[in-house]
């Protein structure tokens, strides 16, 4: 009996159910690893368009002169100014002559609360939200309150006495 070329090639590979099953398991394991890597990539590459816990993402692109008579307290360390921008307003805090922070005034505990906004306490030692009583330091971190998240911070950069505030 003579074998045609297709039959001879098939017989030379010696396909058996055991080798086919092992090959399938190996292929299945490889596919599972690829799916796991793809899932991790998707999980870590997704960004949240919501900048804070429930705080709407509104565009912020402000420029203020830190030496302006409009913002006299920004000429001293620990000084601050309120500006009309962001979701509920922005508080700008001067740490030193080259470092300024800008925070959203909506409290992260209840951003939709209409009863107030984050302000500097009368003692000038911390920030507070007069509705929920949450307190924050001048770096925006929670120091007391029901709030568990810090204040939403905007990006700042200083060039020639002009402070740029963006998100």
Phi and psi in radians as a Rosetta constraint file:
Dihedral C 1 N 2 CA 2 C 2 CIRCULARHARMONIC -1.900 0.35
Dihedral N 2 CA 2 C 2 N 3 CIRCULARHARMONIC 2.511 0.35
Dihedral C 2 N 3 CA 3 C 3 CIRCULARHARMONIC -1.759 0.35
Dihedral N 3 CA 3 C 3 N 4 CIRCULARHARMONIC 2.426 0.35
Dihedral C 3 N 4 CA 4 C 4 CIRCULARHARMONIC -1.320 0.35
Dihedral N 4 CA 4 C 4 N 5 CIRCULARHARMONIC 3.031 0.35
Dihedral C 4 N 5 CA 5 C 5 CIRCULARHARMONIC -1.138 0.35
Dihedral N 5 CA 5 C 5 N 6 CIRCULARHARMONIC -0.611 0.35
Dihedral C 5 N 6 CA 6 C 6 CIRCULARHARMONIC -1.162 0.35
Dihedral N 6 CA 6 C 6 N 7 CIRCULARHARMONIC -0.748 0.35
Dihedral C 6 N 7 CA 7 C 7 CIRCULARHARMONIC -1.161 0.35
Dihedral N 7 CA 7 C 7 N 8 CIRCULARHARMONIC -0.683 0.35
Dihedral C 7 N 8 CA 8 C 8 CIRCULARHARMONIC -1.136 0.35
Dihedral N 8 CA 8 C 8 N 9 CIRCULARHARMONIC -0.708 0.35
Dihedral C 8 N 9 CA 9 C 9 CIRCULARHARMONIC -1.152 0.35
Dihedral N 9 CA 9 C 9 N 10 CIRCULARHARMONIC -0.697 0.35
Dihedral C 9 N 10 CA 10 C 10 CIRCULARHARMONIC -1.110 0.35
Dihedral N 10 CA 10 C 10 N 11 CIRCULARHARMONIC -0.796 0.35
Dihedral C 10 N 11 CA 11 C 11 CIRCULARHARMONIC -1.175 0.35
Dihedral N 11 CA 11 C 11 N 12 CIRCULARHARMONIC -0.537 0.35
Dihedral C 11 N 12 CA 12 C 12 CIRCULARHARMONIC -1.249 0.35
Dihedral N 12 CA 12 C 12 N 13 CIRCULARHARMONIC -0.451 0.35
Dihedral C 12 N 13 CA 13 C 13 CIRCULARHARMONIC -1.387 0.35
Dihedral N 13 CA 13 C 13 N 14 CIRCULARHARMONIC -0.314 0.35
Dihedral C 13 N 14 CA 14 C 14 CIRCULARHARMONIC 0.935 0.35
Dihedral N 14 CA 14 C 14 N 15 CIRCULARHARMONIC 0.977 0.35
Dihedral C 14 N 15 CA 15 C 15 CIRCULARHARMONIC -1.243 0.35
Dihedral N 15 CA 15 C 15 N 16 CIRCULARHARMONIC 2.203 0.35
Dihedral C 15 N 16 CA 16 C 16 CIRCULARHARMONIC -2.277 0.35
Dihedral N 16 CA 16 C 16 N 17 CIRCULARHARMONIC 2.793 0.35
Dihedral C 16 N 17 CA 17 C 17 CIRCULARHARMONIC -1.030 0.35
Dihedral N 17 CA 17 C 17 N 18 CIRCULARHARMONIC -0.592 0.35
Dihedral C 17 N 18 CA 18 C 18 CIRCULARHARMONIC -1.164 0.35
Dihedral N 18 CA 18 C 18 N 19 CIRCULARHARMONIC -0.790 0.35
Dihedral C 18 N 19 CA 19 C 19 CIRCULARHARMONIC -1.237 0.35
Dihedral N 19 CA 19 C 19 N 20 CIRCULARHARMONIC -0.579 0.35
Dihedral C 19 N 20 CA 20 C 20 CIRCULARHARMONIC -1.156 0.35
Dihedral N 20 CA 20 C 20 N 21 CIRCULARHARMONIC -0.756 0.35
Dihedral C 20 N 21 CA 21 C 21 CIRCULARHARMONIC -1.098 0.35
Dihedral N 21 CA 21 C 21 N 22 CIRCULARHARMONIC -0.738 0.35
Dihedral C 21 N 22 CA 22 C 22 CIRCULARHARMONIC -1.124 0.35
Dihedral N 22 CA 22 C 22 N 23 CIRCULARHARMONIC -0.687 0.35
Dihedral C 22 N 23 CA 23 C 23 CIRCULARHARMONIC -1.138 0.35
Dihedral N 23 CA 23 C 23 N 24 CIRCULARHARMONIC -0.700 0.35
Dihedral C 23 N 24 CA 24 C 24 CIRCULARHARMONIC -1.148 0.35
Dihedral N 24 CA 24 C 24 N 25 CIRCULARHARMONIC -0.722 0.35
Dihedral C 24 N 25 CA 25 C 25 CIRCULARHARMONIC -1.088 0.35
Dihedral N 25 CA 25 C 25 N 26 CIRCULARHARMONIC -0.759 0.35
Dihedral C 25 N 26 CA 26 C 26 CIRCULARHARMONIC -1.104 0.35
Dihedral N 26 CA 26 C 26 N 27 CIRCULARHARMONIC -0.757 0.35
Dihedral C 26 N 27 CA 27 C 27 CIRCULARHARMONIC -1.139 0.35
Dihedral N 27 CA 27 C 27 N 28 CIRCULARHARMONIC -0.729 0.35
Dihedral C 27 N 28 CA 28 C 28 CIRCULARHARMONIC -1.094 0.35
Dihedral N 28 CA 28 C 28 N 29 CIRCULARHARMONIC -0.744 0.35
Dihedral C 28 N 29 CA 29 C 29 CIRCULARHARMONIC -1.106 0.35
Dihedral N 29 CA 29 C 29 N 30 CIRCULARHARMONIC -0.731 0.35
Dihedral C 29 N 30 CA 30 C 30 CIRCULARHARMONIC -1.117 0.35
Dihedral N 30 CA 30 C 30 N 31 CIRCULARHARMONIC -0.739 0.35
Dihedral C 30 N 31 CA 31 C 31 CIRCULARHARMONIC -1.134 0.35
Dihedral N 31 CA 31 C 31 N 32 CIRCULARHARMONIC -0.726 0.35
Dihedral C 31 N 32 CA 32 C 32 CIRCULARHARMONIC -1.060 0.35
Dihedral N 32 CA 32 C 32 N 33 CIRCULARHARMONIC -0.720 0.35
Dihedral C 32 N 33 CA 33 C 33 CIRCULARHARMONIC -1.103 0.35
Dihedral N 33 CA 33 C 33 N 34 CIRCULARHARMONIC -0.723 0.35
Dihedral C 33 N 34 CA 34 C 34 CIRCULARHARMONIC -1.119 0.35
Dihedral N 34 CA 34 C 34 N 35 CIRCULARHARMONIC -0.743 0.35
Dihedral C 34 N 35 CA 35 C 35 CIRCULARHARMONIC -1.110 0.35
Dihedral N 35 CA 35 C 35 N 36 CIRCULARHARMONIC -0.702 0.35
Dihedral C 35 N 36 CA 36 C 36 CIRCULARHARMONIC -1.103 0.35
Dihedral N 36 CA 36 C 36 N 37 CIRCULARHARMONIC -0.753 0.35
Dihedral C 36 N 37 CA 37 C 37 CIRCULARHARMONIC -1.127 0.35
Dihedral N 37 CA 37 C 37 N 38 CIRCULARHARMONIC -0.727 0.35
Dihedral C 37 N 38 CA 38 C 38 CIRCULARHARMONIC -1.101 0.35
Dihedral N 38 CA 38 C 38 N 39 CIRCULARHARMONIC -0.741 0.35
Dihedral C 38 N 39 CA 39 C 39 CIRCULARHARMONIC -1.097 0.35
Dihedral N 39 CA 39 C 39 N 40 CIRCULARHARMONIC -0.746 0.35
Dihedral C 39 N 40 CA 40 C 40 CIRCULARHARMONIC -1.111 0.35
Dihedral N 40 CA 40 C 40 N 41 CIRCULARHARMONIC -0.724 0.35
Dihedral C 40 N 41 CA 41 C 41 CIRCULARHARMONIC -1.062 0.35
Dihedral N 41 CA 41 C 41 N 42 CIRCULARHARMONIC -0.803 0.35
Dihedral C 41 N 42 CA 42 C 42 CIRCULARHARMONIC -1.132 0.35
Dihedral N 42 CA 42 C 42 N 43 CIRCULARHARMONIC -0.746 0.35
Dihedral C 42 N 43 CA 43 C 43 CIRCULARHARMONIC -1.051 0.35
Dihedral N 43 CA 43 C 43 N 44 CIRCULARHARMONIC -0.786 0.35
Dihedral C 43 N 44 CA 44 C 44 CIRCULARHARMONIC -1.516 0.35
Dihedral N 44 CA 44 C 44 N 45 CIRCULARHARMONIC -0.242 0.35
Dihedral C 44 N 45 CA 45 C 45 CIRCULARHARMONIC -1.624 0.35
Dihedral N 45 CA 45 C 45 N 46 CIRCULARHARMONIC -0.222 0.35
Dihedral C 45 N 46 CA 46 C 46 CIRCULARHARMONIC -1.291 0.35
Dihedral N 46 CA 46 C 46 N 47 CIRCULARHARMONIC 2.357 0.35
Dihedral C 46 N 47 CA 47 C 47 CIRCULARHARMONIC -1.946 0.35
Dihedral N 47 CA 47 C 47 N 48 CIRCULARHARMONIC 2.625 0.35
Dihedral C 47 N 48 CA 48 C 48 CIRCULARHARMONIC -1.566 0.35
Dihedral N 48 CA 48 C 48 N 49 CIRCULARHARMONIC 2.131 0.35
Dihedral C 48 N 49 CA 49 C 49 CIRCULARHARMONIC -1.313 0.35
Dihedral N 49 CA 49 C 49 N 50 CIRCULARHARMONIC -0.223 0.35
Dihedral C 49 N 50 CA 50 C 50 CIRCULARHARMONIC -1.606 0.35
Dihedral N 50 CA 50 C 50 N 51 CIRCULARHARMONIC 2.005 0.35
Dihedral C 50 N 51 CA 51 C 51 CIRCULARHARMONIC -1.264 0.35
Dihedral N 51 CA 51 C 51 N 52 CIRCULARHARMONIC -0.216 0.35
Dihedral C 51 N 52 CA 52 C 52 CIRCULARHARMONIC -2.759 0.35
Dihedral N 52 CA 52 C 52 N 53 CIRCULARHARMONIC 3.137 0.35
Dihedral C 52 N 53 CA 53 C 53 CIRCULARHARMONIC -1.186 0.35
Dihedral N 53 CA 53 C 53 N 54 CIRCULARHARMONIC 1.606 0.35
Dihedral C 53 N 54 CA 54 C 54 CIRCULARHARMONIC 1.422 0.35
Dihedral N 54 CA 54 C 54 N 55 CIRCULARHARMONIC 0.061 0.35
Dihedral C 54 N 55 CA 55 C 55 CIRCULARHARMONIC -1.509 0.35
Dihedral N 55 CA 55 C 55 N 56 CIRCULARHARMONIC 2.075 0.35
Dihedral C 55 N 56 CA 56 C 56 CIRCULARHARMONIC -1.040 0.35
Dihedral N 56 CA 56 C 56 N 57 CIRCULARHARMONIC 2.491 0.35
Dihedral C 56 N 57 CA 57 C 57 CIRCULARHARMONIC -1.489 0.35
Dihedral N 57 CA 57 C 57 N 58 CIRCULARHARMONIC 1.782 0.35
Dihedral C 57 N 58 CA 58 C 58 CIRCULARHARMONIC -1.902 0.35
Dihedral N 58 CA 58 C 58 N 59 CIRCULARHARMONIC 2.524 0.35
Dihedral C 58 N 59 CA 59 C 59 CIRCULARHARMONIC -1.165 0.35
Dihedral N 59 CA 59 C 59 N 60 CIRCULARHARMONIC 2.353 0.35
Dihedral C 59 N 60 CA 60 C 60 CIRCULARHARMONIC -2.228 0.35
Dihedral N 60 CA 60 C 60 N 61 CIRCULARHARMONIC 2.170 0.35
Dihedral C 60 N 61 CA 61 C 61 CIRCULARHARMONIC -2.644 0.35
Dihedral N 61 CA 61 C 61 N 62 CIRCULARHARMONIC 1.444 0.35
Dihedral C 61 N 62 CA 62 C 62 CIRCULARHARMONIC -1.991 0.35
Dihedral N 62 CA 62 C 62 N 63 CIRCULARHARMONIC 2.679 0.35
Dihedral C 62 N 63 CA 63 C 63 CIRCULARHARMONIC -2.364 0.35
Dihedral N 63 CA 63 C 63 N 64 CIRCULARHARMONIC 2.217 0.35
Dihedral C 63 N 64 CA 64 C 64 CIRCULARHARMONIC -2.326 0.35
Dihedral N 64 CA 64 C 64 N 65 CIRCULARHARMONIC 2.604 0.35
Dihedral C 64 N 65 CA 65 C 65 CIRCULARHARMONIC -1.562 0.35
Dihedral N 65 CA 65 C 65 N 66 CIRCULARHARMONIC 2.032 0.35
Dihedral C 65 N 66 CA 66 C 66 CIRCULARHARMONIC -1.273 0.35
Dihedral N 66 CA 66 C 66 N 67 CIRCULARHARMONIC -0.180 0.35
Dihedral C 66 N 67 CA 67 C 67 CIRCULARHARMONIC -1.805 0.35
Dihedral N 67 CA 67 C 67 N 68 CIRCULARHARMONIC 0.121 0.35
Dihedral C 67 N 68 CA 68 C 68 CIRCULARHARMONIC -1.234 0.35
Dihedral N 68 CA 68 C 68 N 69 CIRCULARHARMONIC 2.587 0.35
Dihedral C 68 N 69 CA 69 C 69 CIRCULARHARMONIC -1.152 0.35
Dihedral N 69 CA 69 C 69 N 70 CIRCULARHARMONIC -0.300 0.35
Dihedral C 69 N 70 CA 70 C 70 CIRCULARHARMONIC -1.210 0.35
Dihedral N 70 CA 70 C 70 N 71 CIRCULARHARMONIC -0.452 0.35
Dihedral C 70 N 71 CA 71 C 71 CIRCULARHARMONIC -2.219 0.35
Dihedral N 71 CA 71 C 71 N 72 CIRCULARHARMONIC 1.124 0.35
Dihedral C 71 N 72 CA 72 C 72 CIRCULARHARMONIC -1.092 0.35
Dihedral N 72 CA 72 C 72 N 73 CIRCULARHARMONIC -0.525 0.35
Dihedral C 72 N 73 CA 73 C 73 CIRCULARHARMONIC -1.292 0.35
Dihedral N 73 CA 73 C 73 N 74 CIRCULARHARMONIC -0.280 0.35
Dihedral C 73 N 74 CA 74 C 74 CIRCULARHARMONIC -1.358 0.35
Dihedral N 74 CA 74 C 74 N 75 CIRCULARHARMONIC 0.012 0.35
Dihedral C 74 N 75 CA 75 C 75 CIRCULARHARMONIC -1.586 0.35
Dihedral N 75 CA 75 C 75 N 76 CIRCULARHARMONIC 0.001 0.35
Dihedral C 75 N 76 CA 76 C 76 CIRCULARHARMONIC -2.290 0.35
Dihedral N 76 CA 76 C 76 N 77 CIRCULARHARMONIC 2.585 0.35
Dihedral C 76 N 77 CA 77 C 77 CIRCULARHARMONIC -1.055 0.35
Dihedral N 77 CA 77 C 77 N 78 CIRCULARHARMONIC 2.372 0.35
Dihedral C 77 N 78 CA 78 C 78 CIRCULARHARMONIC 1.472 0.35
Dihedral N 78 CA 78 C 78 N 79 CIRCULARHARMONIC -0.049 0.35
Dihedral C 78 N 79 CA 79 C 79 CIRCULARHARMONIC -1.300 0.35
Dihedral N 79 CA 79 C 79 N 80 CIRCULARHARMONIC 2.853 0.35
Dihedral C 79 N 80 CA 80 C 80 CIRCULARHARMONIC -2.618 0.35
Dihedral N 80 CA 80 C 80 N 81 CIRCULARHARMONIC 2.892 0.35
Dihedral C 80 N 81 CA 81 C 81 CIRCULARHARMONIC -2.646 0.35
Dihedral N 81 CA 81 C 81 N 82 CIRCULARHARMONIC 2.566 0.35
Dihedral C 81 N 82 CA 82 C 82 CIRCULARHARMONIC -1.762 0.35
Dihedral N 82 CA 82 C 82 N 83 CIRCULARHARMONIC 2.353 0.35
Dihedral C 82 N 83 CA 83 C 83 CIRCULARHARMONIC -2.222 0.35
Dihedral N 83 CA 83 C 83 N 84 CIRCULARHARMONIC 2.622 0.35
Dihedral C 83 N 84 CA 84 C 84 CIRCULARHARMONIC -1.503 0.35
Dihedral N 84 CA 84 C 84 N 85 CIRCULARHARMONIC 1.647 0.35
Dihedral C 84 N 85 CA 85 C 85 CIRCULARHARMONIC -2.894 0.35
Dihedral N 85 CA 85 C 85 N 86 CIRCULARHARMONIC 3.119 0.35
Dihedral C 85 N 86 CA 86 C 86 CIRCULARHARMONIC 1.276 0.35
Dihedral N 86 CA 86 C 86 N 87 CIRCULARHARMONIC -2.718 0.35
Dihedral C 86 N 87 CA 87 C 87 CIRCULARHARMONIC -1.478 0.35
Dihedral N 87 CA 87 C 87 N 88 CIRCULARHARMONIC -0.931 0.35
Dihedral C 87 N 88 CA 88 C 88 CIRCULARHARMONIC -2.042 0.35
Dihedral N 88 CA 88 C 88 N 89 CIRCULARHARMONIC 0.147 0.35
Dihedral C 88 N 89 CA 89 C 89 CIRCULARHARMONIC 2.030 0.35
Dihedral N 89 CA 89 C 89 N 90 CIRCULARHARMONIC 2.911 0.35
Dihedral C 89 N 90 CA 90 C 90 CIRCULARHARMONIC -2.238 0.35
Dihedral N 90 CA 90 C 90 N 91 CIRCULARHARMONIC 2.435 0.35
Dihedral C 90 N 91 CA 91 C 91 CIRCULARHARMONIC -1.910 0.35
Dihedral N 91 CA 91 C 91 N 92 CIRCULARHARMONIC 2.214 0.35
Dihedral C 91 N 92 CA 92 C 92 CIRCULARHARMONIC -1.821 0.35
Dihedral N 92 CA 92 C 92 N 93 CIRCULARHARMONIC 2.275 0.35
Dihedral C 92 N 93 CA 93 C 93 CIRCULARHARMONIC -2.162 0.35
Dihedral N 93 CA 93 C 93 N 94 CIRCULARHARMONIC 2.285 0.35
Dihedral C 93 N 94 CA 94 C 94 CIRCULARHARMONIC -1.605 0.35
Dihedral N 94 CA 94 C 94 N 95 CIRCULARHARMONIC 2.057 0.35
Dihedral C 94 N 95 CA 95 C 95 CIRCULARHARMONIC -1.447 0.35
Dihedral N 95 CA 95 C 95 N 96 CIRCULARHARMONIC -0.836 0.35
Dihedral C 95 N 96 CA 96 C 96 CIRCULARHARMONIC -2.688 0.35
Dihedral N 96 CA 96 C 96 N 97 CIRCULARHARMONIC -3.067 0.35
Dihedral C 96 N 97 CA 97 C 97 CIRCULARHARMONIC -1.053 0.35
Dihedral N 97 CA 97 C 97 N 98 CIRCULARHARMONIC -0.361 0.35
Dihedral C 97 N 98 CA 98 C 98 CIRCULARHARMONIC -2.047 0.35
Dihedral N 98 CA 98 C 98 N 99 CIRCULARHARMONIC -0.021 0.35
Dihedral C 98 N 99 CA 99 C 99 CIRCULARHARMONIC -2.187 0.35
Dihedral N 99 CA 99 C 99 N 100 CIRCULARHARMONIC 2.087 0.35
Dihedral C 99 N 100 CA 100 C 100 CIRCULARHARMONIC -2.216 0.35
Dihedral N 100 CA 100 C 100 N 101 CIRCULARHARMONIC 2.485 0.35
Dihedral C 100 N 101 CA 101 C 101 CIRCULARHARMONIC -1.947 0.35
Dihedral N 101 CA 101 C 101 N 102 CIRCULARHARMONIC 2.597 0.35
Dihedral C 101 N 102 CA 102 C 102 CIRCULARHARMONIC -2.309 0.35
Dihedral N 102 CA 102 C 102 N 103 CIRCULARHARMONIC 2.146 0.35
Dihedral C 102 N 103 CA 103 C 103 CIRCULARHARMONIC -2.151 0.35
Dihedral N 103 CA 103 C 103 N 104 CIRCULARHARMONIC 2.562 0.35
Dihedral C 103 N 104 CA 104 C 104 CIRCULARHARMONIC -1.189 0.35
Dihedral N 104 CA 104 C 104 N 105 CIRCULARHARMONIC 2.423 0.35
Dihedral C 104 N 105 CA 105 C 105 CIRCULARHARMONIC -1.521 0.35
Dihedral N 105 CA 105 C 105 N 106 CIRCULARHARMONIC -0.088 0.35
Dihedral C 105 N 106 CA 106 C 106 CIRCULARHARMONIC -1.277 0.35
Dihedral N 106 CA 106 C 106 N 107 CIRCULARHARMONIC 2.284 0.35
Dihedral C 106 N 107 CA 107 C 107 CIRCULARHARMONIC -1.264 0.35
Dihedral N 107 CA 107 C 107 N 108 CIRCULARHARMONIC 2.283 0.35
Dihedral C 107 N 108 CA 108 C 108 CIRCULARHARMONIC -1.180 0.35
Dihedral N 108 CA 108 C 108 N 109 CIRCULARHARMONIC -0.255 0.35
Dihedral C 108 N 109 CA 109 C 109 CIRCULARHARMONIC -1.223 0.35
Dihedral N 109 CA 109 C 109 N 110 CIRCULARHARMONIC -0.800 0.35
Dihedral C 109 N 110 CA 110 C 110 CIRCULARHARMONIC -2.530 0.35
Dihedral N 110 CA 110 C 110 N 111 CIRCULARHARMONIC 1.422 0.35
Dihedral C 110 N 111 CA 111 C 111 CIRCULARHARMONIC -1.076 0.35
Dihedral N 111 CA 111 C 111 N 112 CIRCULARHARMONIC -0.399 0.35
Dihedral C 111 N 112 CA 112 C 112 CIRCULARHARMONIC -1.577 0.35
Dihedral N 112 CA 112 C 112 N 113 CIRCULARHARMONIC -0.025 0.35
Dihedral C 112 N 113 CA 113 C 113 CIRCULARHARMONIC -1.040 0.35
Dihedral N 113 CA 113 C 113 N 114 CIRCULARHARMONIC 2.263 0.35
Dihedral C 113 N 114 CA 114 C 114 CIRCULARHARMONIC -1.707 0.35
Dihedral N 114 CA 114 C 114 N 115 CIRCULARHARMONIC 0.055 0.35
Dihedral C 114 N 115 CA 115 C 115 CIRCULARHARMONIC -1.485 0.35
Dihedral N 115 CA 115 C 115 N 116 CIRCULARHARMONIC 0.012 0.35
Dihedral C 115 N 116 CA 116 C 116 CIRCULARHARMONIC 2.886 0.35
Dihedral N 116 CA 116 C 116 N 117 CIRCULARHARMONIC -3.095 0.35
Dihedral C 116 N 117 CA 117 C 117 CIRCULARHARMONIC -2.439 0.35
Dihedral N 117 CA 117 C 117 N 118 CIRCULARHARMONIC 2.849 0.35
Dihedral C 117 N 118 CA 118 C 118 CIRCULARHARMONIC -1.131 0.35
Dihedral N 118 CA 118 C 118 N 119 CIRCULARHARMONIC 2.315 0.35
Dihedral C 118 N 119 CA 119 C 119 CIRCULARHARMONIC -2.383 0.35
Dihedral N 119 CA 119 C 119 N 120 CIRCULARHARMONIC 2.913 0.35
Dihedral C 119 N 120 CA 120 C 120 CIRCULARHARMONIC -1.354 0.35
Dihedral N 120 CA 120 C 120 N 121 CIRCULARHARMONIC 2.288 0.35
Dihedral C 120 N 121 CA 121 C 121 CIRCULARHARMONIC -1.105 0.35
Dihedral N 121 CA 121 C 121 N 122 CIRCULARHARMONIC 2.728 0.35
Dihedral C 121 N 122 CA 122 C 122 CIRCULARHARMONIC -1.022 0.35
Dihedral N 122 CA 122 C 122 N 123 CIRCULARHARMONIC -0.447 0.35
Dihedral C 122 N 123 CA 123 C 123 CIRCULARHARMONIC -1.324 0.35
Dihedral N 123 CA 123 C 123 N 124 CIRCULARHARMONIC -0.210 0.35
Dihedral C 123 N 124 CA 124 C 124 CIRCULARHARMONIC 1.058 0.35
Dihedral N 124 CA 124 C 124 N 125 CIRCULARHARMONIC 0.457 0.35
Dihedral C 124 N 125 CA 125 C 125 CIRCULARHARMONIC -1.862 0.35
Dihedral N 125 CA 125 C 125 N 126 CIRCULARHARMONIC -0.328 0.35
Dihedral C 125 N 126 CA 126 C 126 CIRCULARHARMONIC -2.781 0.35
Dihedral N 126 CA 126 C 126 N 127 CIRCULARHARMONIC 3.018 0.35
Dihedral C 126 N 127 CA 127 C 127 CIRCULARHARMONIC -1.801 0.35
Dihedral N 127 CA 127 C 127 N 128 CIRCULARHARMONIC 2.600 0.35
Dihedral C 127 N 128 CA 128 C 128 CIRCULARHARMONIC -2.505 0.35
Dihedral N 128 CA 128 C 128 N 129 CIRCULARHARMONIC 2.706 0.35
Dihedral C 128 N 129 CA 129 C 129 CIRCULARHARMONIC -1.925 0.35
Dihedral N 129 CA 129 C 129 N 130 CIRCULARHARMONIC 2.074 0.35
Dihedral C 129 N 130 CA 130 C 130 CIRCULARHARMONIC -1.257 0.35
Dihedral N 130 CA 130 C 130 N 131 CIRCULARHARMONIC -0.228 0.35
Dihedral C 130 N 131 CA 131 C 131 CIRCULARHARMONIC -1.454 0.35
Dihedral N 131 CA 131 C 131 N 132 CIRCULARHARMONIC -0.994 0.35
Dihedral C 131 N 132 CA 132 C 132 CIRCULARHARMONIC -1.617 0.35
Dihedral N 132 CA 132 C 132 N 133 CIRCULARHARMONIC -0.263 0.35
Dihedral C 132 N 133 CA 133 C 133 CIRCULARHARMONIC 1.470 0.35
Dihedral N 133 CA 133 C 133 N 134 CIRCULARHARMONIC 0.073 0.35
Dihedral C 133 N 134 CA 134 C 134 CIRCULARHARMONIC -1.077 0.35
Dihedral N 134 CA 134 C 134 N 135 CIRCULARHARMONIC 2.561 0.35
Dihedral C 134 N 135 CA 135 C 135 CIRCULARHARMONIC -2.194 0.35
Dihedral N 135 CA 135 C 135 N 136 CIRCULARHARMONIC 2.588 0.35
Dihedral C 135 N 136 CA 136 C 136 CIRCULARHARMONIC -2.407 0.35
Dihedral N 136 CA 136 C 136 N 137 CIRCULARHARMONIC 2.586 0.35
Dihedral C 136 N 137 CA 137 C 137 CIRCULARHARMONIC -1.434 0.35
Dihedral N 137 CA 137 C 137 N 138 CIRCULARHARMONIC 3.103 0.35
Dihedral C 137 N 138 CA 138 C 138 CIRCULARHARMONIC -1.293 0.35
Dihedral N 138 CA 138 C 138 N 139 CIRCULARHARMONIC 0.012 0.35
Dihedral C 138 N 139 CA 139 C 139 CIRCULARHARMONIC -1.766 0.35
Dihedral N 139 CA 139 C 139 N 140 CIRCULARHARMONIC 0.069 0.35
Dihedral C 139 N 140 CA 140 C 140 CIRCULARHARMONIC 1.524 0.35
Dihedral N 140 CA 140 C 140 N 141 CIRCULARHARMONIC 0.062 0.35
Dihedral C 140 N 141 CA 141 C 141 CIRCULARHARMONIC -1.460 0.35
Dihedral N 141 CA 141 C 141 N 142 CIRCULARHARMONIC 2.571 0.35
Dihedral C 141 N 142 CA 142 C 142 CIRCULARHARMONIC -1.204 0.35
Dihedral N 142 CA 142 C 142 N 143 CIRCULARHARMONIC 2.297 0.35
Dihedral C 142 N 143 CA 143 C 143 CIRCULARHARMONIC -2.012 0.35
Dihedral N 143 CA 143 C 143 N 144 CIRCULARHARMONIC -0.378 0.35
Dihedral C 143 N 144 CA 144 C 144 CIRCULARHARMONIC -2.891 0.35
Dihedral N 144 CA 144 C 144 N 145 CIRCULARHARMONIC 2.782 0.35
Dihedral C 144 N 145 CA 145 C 145 CIRCULARHARMONIC 2.395 0.35
Dihedral N 145 CA 145 C 145 N 146 CIRCULARHARMONIC -2.984 0.35
Dihedral C 145 N 146 CA 146 C 146 CIRCULARHARMONIC -1.537 0.35
Dihedral N 146 CA 146 C 146 N 147 CIRCULARHARMONIC -0.293 0.35
Dihedral C 146 N 147 CA 147 C 147 CIRCULARHARMONIC -1.126 0.35
Dihedral N 147 CA 147 C 147 N 148 CIRCULARHARMONIC 2.443 0.35
Dihedral C 147 N 148 CA 148 C 148 CIRCULARHARMONIC -1.996 0.35
Dihedral N 148 CA 148 C 148 N 149 CIRCULARHARMONIC -0.242 0.35
Dihedral C 148 N 149 CA 149 C 149 CIRCULARHARMONIC -1.819 0.35
Dihedral N 149 CA 149 C 149 N 150 CIRCULARHARMONIC 2.547 0.35
Dihedral C 149 N 150 CA 150 C 150 CIRCULARHARMONIC -1.265 0.35
Dihedral N 150 CA 150 C 150 N 151 CIRCULARHARMONIC 3.019 0.35
Dihedral C 150 N 151 CA 151 C 151 CIRCULARHARMONIC -1.185 0.35
Dihedral N 151 CA 151 C 151 N 152 CIRCULARHARMONIC 2.555 0.35
Dihedral C 151 N 152 CA 152 C 152 CIRCULARHARMONIC -1.170 0.35
Dihedral N 152 CA 152 C 152 N 153 CIRCULARHARMONIC 2.139 0.35
Dihedral C 152 N 153 CA 153 C 153 CIRCULARHARMONIC -1.807 0.35
Dihedral N 153 CA 153 C 153 N 154 CIRCULARHARMONIC 2.362 0.35
Dihedral C 153 N 154 CA 154 C 154 CIRCULARHARMONIC -1.662 0.35
Dihedral N 154 CA 154 C 154 N 155 CIRCULARHARMONIC 2.761 0.35
Dihedral C 154 N 155 CA 155 C 155 CIRCULARHARMONIC -1.338 0.35
Dihedral N 155 CA 155 C 155 N 156 CIRCULARHARMONIC 2.468 0.35
Dihedral C 155 N 156 CA 156 C 156 CIRCULARHARMONIC -2.286 0.35
Dihedral N 156 CA 156 C 156 N 157 CIRCULARHARMONIC 2.567 0.35
Dihedral C 156 N 157 CA 157 C 157 CIRCULARHARMONIC -2.578 0.35
Dihedral N 157 CA 157 C 157 N 158 CIRCULARHARMONIC 2.491 0.35
Dihedral C 157 N 158 CA 158 C 158 CIRCULARHARMONIC -2.014 0.35
Dihedral N 158 CA 158 C 158 N 159 CIRCULARHARMONIC 2.274 0.35
Dihedral C 158 N 159 CA 159 C 159 CIRCULARHARMONIC -2.533 0.35
Dihedral N 159 CA 159 C 159 N 160 CIRCULARHARMONIC 2.048 0.35
Dihedral C 159 N 160 CA 160 C 160 CIRCULARHARMONIC 0.914 0.35
Dihedral N 160 CA 160 C 160 N 161 CIRCULARHARMONIC 0.891 0.35
Dihedral C 160 N 161 CA 161 C 161 CIRCULARHARMONIC 1.167 0.35
Dihedral N 161 CA 161 C 161 N 162 CIRCULARHARMONIC 0.117 0.35
Dihedral C 161 N 162 CA 162 C 162 CIRCULARHARMONIC -1.820 0.35
Dihedral N 162 CA 162 C 162 N 163 CIRCULARHARMONIC 2.138 0.35
Dihedral C 162 N 163 CA 163 C 163 CIRCULARHARMONIC -1.715 0.35
Dihedral N 163 CA 163 C 163 N 164 CIRCULARHARMONIC 2.153 0.35
Dihedral C 163 N 164 CA 164 C 164 CIRCULARHARMONIC -1.724 0.35
Dihedral N 164 CA 164 C 164 N 165 CIRCULARHARMONIC 2.243 0.35
Dihedral C 164 N 165 CA 165 C 165 CIRCULARHARMONIC -2.141 0.35
Dihedral N 165 CA 165 C 165 N 166 CIRCULARHARMONIC 2.118 0.35
Dihedral C 165 N 166 CA 166 C 166 CIRCULARHARMONIC -2.467 0.35
Dihedral N 166 CA 166 C 166 N 167 CIRCULARHARMONIC 2.946 0.35
